[in-house]
Amino acid sequence: MKNIIFAILILTVVSCGKKAKNEFSLTGRTNGIENGTVLYLDNISTKEIIDSVSVQNNSFSLSTKLPKTPVQVVLRTKDFSHYRNLWLENTAMIFDQSQSDFRNASVTGSQTESLSQSLYQKIGTLPYEERLEKEMEFVKNNPNSIISANILSVYSTTWGKEKTKELFDQFSPENKNSDYGKKISKYIELNKDPKVGDQFVDFEMQDVNGKTKKLSDLKRKTVLLEFWASWCGPCRQENPNLIKTYKEFNPKGFEIFAVSLDEDKDSWLKAIENDSLTWEHVSDLKGQANEASLIYGVNEIPDNFLISENGEIIGRYLRGEKLNEKLREILD
């Protein structure tokens, strides 16, 4: 009976030829999901809920007006116990979990989603470095695909400004003007990629009180430029060590200028208070599009740059005792 219901739903979608060409719909079949379970459709970029639907007899049907397409979304339950990332287009699409788990459900009807599935079926089990190579190869060979723009926006800081610009220059005008393309363009515009031995790159950003602060305000100090966020577990775990370091070396001329990659101000302020962080804090609340992180080419957090009194970058990725040893060498 369930198979018959699902078949009717599919035939209904396919038969509506005009709707399939012009409007989005997603007809789905699940496996082992209780009646009444709500599935949410979230825009991954904006984190907004596009639509929701209740599962009945392991079937569901969604039909809603989409923003710009193709758009990458996650279809999920409330607690994320079931979820599946996919690309939607203004066409009739089919979601079929009958022969797999939810995360690996078959999705048809979208050319973008089919291309994405093809890519990640090939590289999903590869080691990280090999996977990166294959994704770069995909971007190079598919400059007109929105998937390429998405991949390049994620790995810009990993691949560096030169390679990113080389790949970006081959993009179609549509890809360059997409939200992903604008993010990549911003990285290329801002990134200075300073190295150990270079002079620091100045920038300004608002502190917790909304007052503009510059990194150069701490001139004639030894400064740790620290990149972190309230949601970053390793960052929060490292904070107690950083507090000890600050207490020992601050009287000798050491300062910390902490840049948060948060988007939510309340979460940022709460983390500062809960972790008892008494040094200078700034953020533009743009998340991983934080402009200072783009300038410095920060790929992942925690990350930091140690800057001497004369403005030279003298260390990077210094943590715990390694940071303490470097500060003793400079300040004692």
VEXPAKE-813539 format. One line per 10 residues: number of its first residue (from 1); for each residue x, y negated, z negated of C-alpha. Coordinates in nm, 3 decimals, always signed. Layout:
NUM> X:Y:Z; ...
END
This chain:
1> +0.000:+0.000:+0.000; +0.283:-0.238:-0.092; +0.453:-0.164:+0.242; +0.131:-0.246:+0.426; +0.092:-0.579:+0.240; +0.449:-0.679:+0.320; +0.408:-0.577:+0.686; +0.096:-0.792:+0.714; +0.281:-1.089:+0.564; +0.562:-1.049:+0.815
11> +0.322:-1.015:+1.110; +0.141:-1.327:+0.994; +0.465:-1.526:+0.992; +0.585:-1.392:+1.328; +0.249:-1.448:+1.496; +0.251:-1.818:+1.402; +0.493:-1.904:+1.679; +0.449:-2.278:+1.655; +0.506:-2.279:+1.279; +0.815:-2.056:+1.312
21> +0.976:-2.312:+1.542; +0.890:-2.622:+1.347; +0.842:-2.540:+0.979; +1.024:-2.350:+0.713; +0.871:-2.042:+0.552; +1.023:-1.760:+0.350; +0.832:-1.436:+0.316; +0.989:-1.197:+0.070; +0.988:-0.847:-0.062; +1.150:-0.770:-0.398
31> +1.216:-0.450:-0.589; +1.146:-0.393:-0.957; +1.047:-0.751:-1.040; +0.748:-0.786:-1.272; +0.425:-0.948:-1.157; +0.415:-1.315:-1.249; +0.793:-1.364:-1.241; +0.862:-1.711:-1.104; +1.126:-1.758:-0.836; +1.279:-2.106:-0.797
41> +1.431:-2.250:-0.481; +1.712:-2.494:-0.576; +1.907:-2.726:-0.349; +2.267:-2.639:-0.438; +2.407:-2.983:-0.354; +2.151:-3.192:-0.541; +2.057:-2.929:-0.803; +1.692:-3.021:-0.746; +1.412:-2.763:-0.739; +1.263:-2.760:-0.388
51> +0.978:-2.520:-0.463; +0.875:-2.222:-0.675; +0.656:-1.915:-0.633; +0.518:-1.631:-0.846; +0.600:-1.273:-0.746; +0.296:-1.045:-0.705; +0.326:-0.676:-0.618; +0.695:-0.734:-0.539; +0.604:-0.983:-0.266; +0.614:-1.361:-0.234
61> +0.569:-1.630:+0.027; +0.713:-1.983:+0.029; +0.625:-2.260:+0.270; +0.743:-2.609:+0.192; +0.883:-2.920:+0.358; +1.261:-2.908:+0.353; +1.507:-3.198:+0.345; +1.772:-3.209:+0.618; +1.844:-2.864:+0.756; +2.032:-2.637:+0.748
71> +2.038:-2.663:+0.369; +2.212:-2.431:+0.124; +1.994:-2.316:-0.163; +1.980:-2.060:-0.440; +1.669:-1.845:-0.485; +1.661:-1.745:-0.852; +1.465:-1.643:-1.157; +1.447:-1.884:-1.450; +1.734:-1.718:-1.639; +1.943:-1.643:-1.326
81> +1.919:-1.270:-1.395; +1.833:-1.250:-1.024; +1.972:-1.496:-0.771; +2.073:-1.518:-0.406; +2.249:-1.804:-0.224; +2.125:-1.862:+0.130; +2.100:-2.114:+0.413; +1.752:-2.231:+0.511; +1.637:-2.372:+0.842; +1.303:-2.500:+0.971
91> +1.193:-2.160:+1.091; +1.019:-1.846:+0.968; +1.256:-1.643:+0.750; +1.234:-1.299:+0.588; +1.385:-1.199:+0.251; +1.406:-0.822:+0.197; +1.547:-0.674:-0.124; +1.388:-0.331:-0.081; +1.719:-0.159:-0.001; +1.958:-0.355:-0.223
101> +1.993:-0.563:-0.535; +1.858:-0.919:-0.530; +2.197:-1.083:-0.475; +2.262:-0.876:-0.161; +1.913:-0.891:-0.014; +1.884:-0.904:+0.363; +1.779:-1.246:+0.493; +1.683:-1.296:+0.857; +1.543:-1.579:+1.066; +1.820:-1.838:+1.014
111> +2.119:-1.842:+1.248; +2.324:-2.027:+0.988; +2.245:-1.768:+0.721; +2.326:-1.483:+0.961; +2.665:-1.639:+1.038; +2.730:-1.685:+0.666; +2.639:-1.323:+0.592; +2.867:-1.203:+0.869; +3.160:-1.402:+0.729; +3.126:-1.297:+0.368
121> +3.060:-0.933:+0.448; +3.404:-0.934:+0.610; +3.593:-1.119:+0.336; +3.394:-1.055:+0.018; +3.627:-0.783:-0.115; +3.957:-0.936:-0.001; +4.217:-1.071:-0.247; +4.194:-1.446:-0.306; +4.483:-1.551:-0.079; +4.364:-1.336:+0.212
131> +4.012:-1.466:+0.167; +4.138:-1.825:+0.185; +4.320:-1.747:+0.509; +4.007:-1.598:+0.663; +3.793:-1.892:+0.554; +4.044:-2.137:+0.703; +4.040:-1.935:+1.024; +3.660:-1.952:+1.027; +3.663:-2.331:+0.984; +3.912:-2.365:+1.269
141> +3.706:-2.142:+1.500; +3.363:-2.285:+1.409; +3.403:-2.665:+1.396; +3.034:-2.723:+1.476; +2.896:-2.504:+1.197; +2.770:-2.664:+0.875; +2.922:-2.363:+0.698; +3.266:-2.488:+0.802; +3.192:-2.832:+0.661; +3.081:-2.671:+0.335
151> +3.394:-2.454:+0.311; +3.629:-2.742:+0.389; +3.460:-2.966:+0.131; +3.526:-2.699:-0.132; +3.888:-2.627:-0.039; +4.013:-2.973:+0.063; +4.229:-3.016:-0.246; +4.348:-2.654:-0.220; +4.459:-2.685:+0.142; +4.590:-3.040:+0.107
161> +4.534:-3.362:+0.295; +4.732:-3.278:+0.609; +4.558:-2.945:+0.681; +4.219:-3.084:+0.577; +4.252:-3.375:+0.820; +4.365:-3.142:+1.100; +4.054:-2.927:+1.055; +3.821:-3.221:+0.996; +3.931:-3.396:+1.315; +3.792:-3.102:+1.517
171> +3.444:-3.127:+1.362; +3.140:-3.231:+1.561; +2.996:-3.578:+1.489; +2.704:-3.408:+1.310; +2.940:-3.222:+1.078; +3.147:-3.533:+1.010; +2.833:-3.726:+0.917; +2.688:-3.450:+0.696; +2.703:-3.478:+0.318; +2.991:-3.229:+0.321
181> +3.168:-3.429:+0.592; +3.135:-3.751:+0.394; +3.288:-3.579:+0.092; +3.581:-3.456:+0.301; +3.627:-3.800:+0.456; +3.637:-3.957:+0.110; +3.908:-3.714:+0.003; +4.118:-3.791:+0.312; +4.074:-4.165:+0.251; +4.165:-4.160:-0.119
191> +4.417:-3.881:-0.160; +4.778:-3.987:-0.226; +4.896:-3.645:-0.348; +5.167:-3.779:-0.583; +5.441:-3.532:-0.677; +5.682:-3.503:-0.968; +5.943:-3.771:-0.905; +5.696:-4.013:-0.741; +5.559:-4.327:-0.900; +5.211:-4.294:-1.048
201> +4.910:-4.417:-0.847; +4.701:-4.672:-1.033; +4.321:-4.668:-1.048; +4.044:-4.815:-1.258; +3.735:-4.655:-1.409; +3.480:-4.725:-1.680; +3.531:-4.607:-2.037; +3.266:-4.473:-2.276; +3.138:-4.827:-2.336; +3.117:-4.921:-1.969
211> +3.430:-5.133:-1.982; +3.670:-5.107:-1.686; +4.009:-4.962:-1.776; +4.319:-4.917:-1.561; +4.580:-4.647:-1.594; +4.838:-4.926:-1.572; +4.695:-5.079:-1.892; +4.914:-4.825:-2.072; +5.241:-4.950:-1.920; +5.554:-4.915:-2.131
221> +5.405:-4.596:-2.277; +5.463:-4.230:-2.201; +5.120:-4.129:-2.071; +4.951:-3.796:-2.016; +4.693:-3.837:-1.739; +4.451:-3.561:-1.837; +4.173:-3.426:-1.611; +3.898:-3.236:-1.792; +3.517:-3.205:-1.838; +3.272:-3.116:-2.111
231> +3.161:-2.806:-1.916; +3.518:-2.678:-1.869; +3.578:-2.396:-2.117; +3.960:-2.385:-2.084; +3.970:-2.764:-2.127; +3.775:-2.749:-2.450; +3.988:-2.462:-2.578; +4.303:-2.664:-2.517; +4.177:-2.975:-2.699; +4.285:-2.866:-3.050
241> +4.643:-2.826:-2.924; +4.625:-3.164:-2.755; +4.504:-3.324:-3.078; +4.810:-3.188:-3.264; +5.039:-3.317:-2.990; +4.875:-3.660:-2.998; +4.909:-3.690:-3.376; +5.278:-3.600:-3.362; +5.386:-3.818:-3.070; +5.142:-4.110:-3.058
251> +5.341:-4.303:-3.324; +5.646:-4.266:-3.096; +5.481:-4.425:-2.791; +5.275:-4.141:-2.642; +4.923:-4.200:-2.506; +4.657:-3.993:-2.332; +4.438:-4.129:-2.051; +4.161:-3.869:-2.009; +3.954:-3.859:-1.690; +3.632:-3.660:-1.713
261> +3.479:-3.480:-1.415; +3.139:-3.487:-1.583; +2.817:-3.605:-1.420; +2.606:-3.631:-1.734; +2.719:-3.910:-1.966; +2.552:-3.767:-2.276; +2.734:-3.433:-2.234; +3.064:-3.618:-2.187; +3.018:-3.835:-2.497; +2.901:-3.541:-2.706
271> +3.210:-3.337:-2.613; +3.440:-3.628:-2.708; +3.267:-3.656:-3.046; +3.245:-3.284:-3.118; +3.610:-3.223:-3.028; +3.729:-3.536:-3.218; +3.918:-3.680:-2.921; +4.050:-4.022:-3.022; +4.241:-4.129:-2.711; +4.128:-4.331:-2.406
281> +3.845:-4.176:-2.200; +3.713:-4.280:-1.859; +3.481:-4.134:-1.594; +3.285:-4.242:-1.287; +3.034:-3.960:-1.357; +3.070:-3.826:-1.002; +3.160:-3.473:-1.107; +3.414:-3.304:-0.886; +3.395:-3.603:-0.649; +3.563:-3.810:-0.921
291> +3.776:-4.064:-0.736; +4.084:-4.031:-0.958; +4.082:-3.655:-0.907; +4.070:-3.710:-0.530; +4.359:-3.959:-0.547; +4.573:-3.711:-0.741; +4.461:-3.401:-0.548; +4.321:-3.218:-0.849; +4.207:-2.874:-0.740; +4.089:-2.732:-1.071
301> +4.076:-2.837:-1.434; +4.235:-2.862:-1.679; +4.511:-3.045:-1.494; +4.747:-3.323:-1.599; +5.034:-3.549:-1.499; +5.298:-3.673:-1.746; +5.407:-4.027:-1.664; +5.719:-4.190:-1.810; +5.751:-4.548:-1.939; +5.884:-4.663:-1.603
311> +5.585:-4.514:-1.418; +5.753:-4.203:-1.279; +5.564:-3.873:-1.277; +5.790:-3.640:-1.474; +5.571:-3.334:-1.518; +5.248:-3.159:-1.423; +5.042:-2.874:-1.573; +5.214:-2.920:-1.909; +5.031:-2.744:-2.192; +5.093:-2.659:-2.555
321> +5.455:-2.613:-2.650; +5.581:-2.695:-2.300; +5.428:-3.040:-2.332; +5.570:-3.079:-2.683; +5.919:-2.982:-2.567; +5.906:-3.236:-2.286; +5.788:-3.511:-2.523; +6.063:-3.431:-2.776; +6.316:-3.458:-2.496; +6.183:-3.801:-2.401
331> +6.075:-3.957:-2.729; +6.289:-3.811:-3.010
END
